[in-house]
Amino acid sequence: MFSIVFPGQGSQIPGMSKELYLKYDLVKKIYKQADEILEFPISNLILDGPKEKLNLTENTQPSIFLVSYAIFQVATKEFNHNLLNANFFAGHSLGEYSALACSEAISFPDTLKLLKIRGRAMQNALGEGEGGMVAVLGSDLDKINEILMSSNKNYACYIANDNSNHQIVVSGLIKDLEMFTDELNKNKIKNIKLQVSAPFHCSLMKYASGVICEEIKHIEINDPKNNIISNVTASLIEDKSHIKDLLIQQIENKVRWRESINYMITRGTKKFIEIGPGKVLSNLIKRIDKNMITQSINNDDEIRNLNLND
């Protein structure tokens, strides 16, 4: 049994999907539609950059979704791969929107517009340079929680992503993250400052939650054509009526990726197919369970050679 995963922010690079765009009229049509929906030439940004503009959160989020969605459409419509036969769909952060759109729970236009608004709201939740994120490597969730809990009187940082057994991402204000990394260094715990514009997936994103809460009221939710795993609960979304609330909660809650992958593994998944730019999720899955088969598809050859068997 296979499951499909969709990447989040950080996988973007100018030129992603260019091969597919040049080869398939289907992709050209999807990108033209996106330009019209957003009233902005996002296709040019994806295909040619510049990198600095692509890396702005309000552009990154709809861009990564658009690439994942286009790959999914090529795989299903040009190559007749039955991806809807997957055990589960799951996405990392904004990738959850890709999962919902590809399972037809949210329409393509609504997803695109919502991610543009979501990206802008998350980017503007704090002043420029006020917040950030740090990746913690080689430690576990309990140890990082212990450090955060023992230091909460001096600074406030938050676990944003529980990515794998030895990769955790922490969000906070820059001044607080500096104190947190000092504590990590004292404990000889490796850490890397991430090149992001805001402290995602924590309570500092309250403004963005409010924006999405208002915007999502106008979105129609359909029954997904596949089983969707929520970042917030690390489990199956049982009813479409829960989707809006979970997407709102997701903005301020940590991405429970490690738990989500284990949930799918314990329910029969033997192989994960990553649809979108890069191979970030495939690498994380291997760290969670080295026995898992992973396959990432983001170019013509990879789609053509896709094997849905275990």
N, C-alpha and C positions, 0 to 999 in steps of 0.2 A: 504493500500500500504506500502511496506517495502523498505528500502534502506540499502546498505551494506557499512560499514566503516572498514578501515584497519589501525592498529596502527603504530606509528613511534617509534623513538628511546626512550629508557627508559623503555620499556616493557619487555626487555630481561632478562632471568634467565637461568642458566645452567639446563639442564634437560627438558626444554620446548619441547613439542611434543614427548617425549620419549615413552609414552604409545601408541601413534599412530604409531610410528616407529616400535615398537616391534610387533604390531598387524597386520599391513597392508603392504603387499609386494609393493603396490603402493608407499607408503612413502619411503620405502627402495630404490626403483628404482629412485625416484626423488632425494633423498639425494646422492645416488651414482653418478648420473648424475651431480649434483652440484659439488661434489668433483673433478670430471674429468674436468668440465668446468673451474673451478678456479685453477686447479692443486694444490689443497690444501685441506686437510681433514676437511672442514668446518662442516661436519656432526658430527665429534667427538667433536668439540668445542661446538656445540649446545646441544648435548646430555650429555656431561660430563664436560664441562668447560675446563680450569679454568675460573672463573668469570672475573679475571683481563684481560685476553686475549679476552674474549667475549665482554667486555666493551670497547675495542678499536674501535673507530668509523668505521674504515675500515672493521672490522669484524662484528660489530653490525648490520650495515645496510643490508648486504646480508643475515645475519642470520635471522633477523626478517622477511624480505621478504620471505625467504625460508619456514619458519614456517607457515606464512599466506597462501602462495601458496599451501603448502601441505594440510592444513586444508580445503581449498577451493576445492581441487581435491578430497579429501576423501568425502566431503559433496555431491559433484555433481556426482562422479563416483561410490562410494560404497553405497551411500544412495539415490541417484537419486533426491536430492533436486534441484529444478529448481532455482538456485540463479541468473541466467541470466535474470530472470523475474523481478528482482528488479527495482524499480523506478529510483534509482541512485546508482552509485559507488562513493565513496570518500575516500581519505586516508590522514592521517596527516603526512605532510612532506614526508619522504621516503615511507610512506604508499600509497602515490599517485602512486608510481611505482608498488606497489602490485595491486592497482586498475586497472592500465593500462595492466599489465600482465594477470590478471584474466579475463579481458575483451578481451584479445587477440589482443590488440593494439600494444604491444611490445612482442616479443618472450621471452620465459623463459630464454634461454641462454643469450640473449642480456641484459635483465633486470638484471640478476645476475652479469654479467661482469661490467655493467654500475654502479651498486651500490657499487661494490668493489672499483672501480676507484673514484666514488663520495665520498665515505667514507674516502678514503685515502687523497683525495684532500682537503676535509673539515678539516680533522685532521691536515694537514700540512700547512693550510693557514696562520697560525701564529706559532711562536715559542711555545714550550711547556710551559704551565702555564701563557701565556700572556693574554689570554682572557677567558671569562666565561659567565655564564647566571644566572639570578636571577628571581625566581618566585615571583610575587607580588599578594598577596591574600587580598580579601575583598575590593578592590578598582575598579574603572571603567576606561575605556580607556581614557576618557576625562581628568580625574584627572592626570593620569600618563603622558599623552601628555603635560599637563600644566606644570608639574614638569620638564620634559625633555626640553621643549622649553624655560623655564625661566632660565635654567642652562647651555644652550649650549655653553656659552663662557668659562665655567670652565671645562667641560668634555663632552664627546660624548658617549651616550648610545642610544640603538635603540630597539623599540618594535619588538620582534621576533615572538611571538605567541600571538594572541588574542584568547585564548582557550575557555573561557566561560564568563558569566556575571561578575564573580568576580575572575578570574584567568588570569593574563597577565604575559608573560615571556619577560624579557629584556636582551639584549646582549650588550657586550662591553668589552673593555680592563679591566683587573682586577683593575687597579688604578682608572679608571673612575667608575666602578661599586661600589667601596668602597665609593666614594663621593656620588653616587646616593643612595646607601642604607642608608648613613647618613641622607640624605634629607628625605627619606621614614620614618626613625625612628623618626625624628623631627615631622613629620606629623602623627605619630602613625599608620603607615600603615605596616601591617605584611609582611615580606619578607623572603624568604629562598634561600640560595645559592644552586644551582644545581650541582650535581656531573657529569659535562660534560667536555670534553677535549678542547672545542673551543666555540667561540661566534657565533652560527649558525644563519642563516636567517637575515643577516644584511650586510652592505657594507664591513665589514671586511673579508667577504668571497669572495672577488673579484677574488683572485687567483683560487679558486675552480670553480667559474663561467667560467673562461677562459678554464680550463681543460675540463669541461663538454661540453662547446661550441665546442671544437675540437672533442671530443669523439663521441658526439651524431650525428655528420655529417654522420657517417658510419652506423647508426641504421635505419632499415626499420620500418616505422610506418604504421600500418594497420587501417582500420576503426574499432573503438571499437564496441564490441557487446553489450555495454550498455552505458548509459549516464554518462559521467565522469565529476565530479565537480573539478575545478582547485583551488588549494590553493591560487594562485596569484589573481584571479578575484572573488573568492567565487561565481562562477556561472558556467553554463554549458559550456564545451568546444564544440563549435559549429562545428568545422571542424578539421579533423586530421592534417591538415597543420599547425595548431597553437600549437600542442603538444610539439614539440621540443623547440620552443621559450619560452613557459610557463615553461618547466622543467629547462631551463637555468635561467630564471628570478626568479624561486622559491628559488634558493640558497641564493640570496641577499634580497629577499622580505619576509615580515612577513607572517606567516601562518594565514590566515583569517578563522579560524575554526568555531568560533561562527557564523559568517555571512554565512558560508557554510551550517551549520546545519539549520539555519533559512531559507535559500534559499530552502532547500529540504522540510522542514516542510510546508512552504507556498505553495508548489507545490504538496501537497497531501501525503507526507510521514507521516505515523502514528507510524511506528515501525522501529527501527534501529538494525541491526545485526552486531556485531563486530566480525571480523574474524582475529584471531591472538592471540599472548600471552597476558595475562592480561585482565584487564577491565577498563583501563584508559579512553578510549573514551566513554564507556557507562556511566561512572561517570560524565564526562564533559557534555554529552548530557542531563543528568538529571538536571544538574545545569542550563543549557540553557532553558530547558522546562521540568518541573517536571511531566507533563502529558504524555510525550513520553514513549512508551514501548521500552525497550532495552533488548537485549539478546546477551551475548557473548559466542562464541563457541571456545574452544581450547582443548577439550578432547572428548573421544568416546561417553560418555553419553550425553554431550551437543550437539554433532552433531546428535546423534540418536533422541534426543528429540526436535530438532529444529522445531519450528512452524512458517511457513511463512505467516500465517494468522494474521490479525490485532488483 
